[in-house]
Amino acid sequence: MVKTYRLYAAITASINAAAQLDITRKGRIVGVNTALVVDGAPTTGDYLRAEVSFSNAAQPTTNDAANIIAEFGFGGFLTTSGAGWLNGNAAAGPLSIPVQVGDRIYLNATEVGASTWRLAILLYVDE
């Protein structure tokens, strides 16, 4: 049986442990998905880097960081005419990461810009 866990945060600045959850049954993380809403118009250079991790501190510049489950990046661009776009990656998988009862999973974020990024991360755990 696959159980869905949800991490949610409204992110306005870089933050460690913006959201966290505890695993309730032994299993394997088999997938991660995102849903994103941006309040405000992202301007050129605005971005959000989200990290789903067993660590409560972001590791954006660490090579071979062993605690990261998935990482997502979103960036914005707005022209002077008001036309704009938002891009990013939104899913990770297939995965097979073992988890135990009580494992804590964190959402860490690095944010640049003036927008509010409302981010939901869905973790799929095969129990």
Secondary structure in CASP SS format (residue, H / E / C, confidence):
PFRMAT SS
TARGET T0000
AUTHOR 0000-0000-0000
METHOD secondary structure of the structure
MODEL  1
M C 1.00
V E 1.00
K E 1.00
T E 1.00
Y E 1.00
R E 1.00
L E 1.00
Y E 1.00
A E 1.00
A E 1.00
I E 1.00
T C 1.00
A C 1.00
S C 1.00
I E 1.00
N E 1.00
A E 1.00
A E 1.00
A E 1.00
Q E 1.00
L E 1.00
D E 1.00
I C 1.00
T C 1.00
R C 1.00
K C 1.00
G E 1.00
R E 1.00
I E 1.00
V E 1.00
G E 1.00
V E 1.00
N E 1.00
T E 1.00
A E 1.00
L E 1.00
V E 1.00
V E 1.00
D E 1.00
G C 1.00
A C 1.00
P C 1.00
T C 1.00
T C 1.00
G C 1.00
D C 1.00
Y E 1.00
L E 1.00
R E 1.00
A E 1.00
E E 1.00
V E 1.00
S E 1.00
F C 1.00
S C 1.00
N C 1.00
A C 1.00
A C 1.00
Q C 1.00
P C 1.00
T C 1.00
T C 1.00
N C 1.00
D C 1.00
A C 1.00
A C 1.00
N C 1.00
I E 1.00
I E 1.00
A E 1.00
E E 1.00
F E 1.00
G E 1.00
F E 1.00
G E 1.00
G E 1.00
F E 1.00
L E 1.00
T C 1.00
T C 1.00
S C 1.00
G C 1.00
A C 1.00
G E 1.00
W E 1.00
L E 1.00
N E 1.00
G E 1.00
N C 1.00
A C 1.00
A E 1.00
A E 1.00
G C 1.00
P C 1.00
L C 1.00
S C 1.00
I E 1.00
P E 1.00
V E 1.00
Q C 1.00
V C 1.00
G C 1.00
D C 1.00
R E 1.00
I E 1.00
Y E 1.00
L E 1.00
N E 1.00
A E 1.00
T E 1.00
E E 1.00
V E 1.00
G C 1.00
A C 1.00
S C 1.00
T E 1.00
W E 1.00
R E 1.00
L E 1.00
A E 1.00
I E 1.00
L E 1.00
L E 1.00
Y E 1.00
V E 1.00
D E 1.00
E C 1.00
END
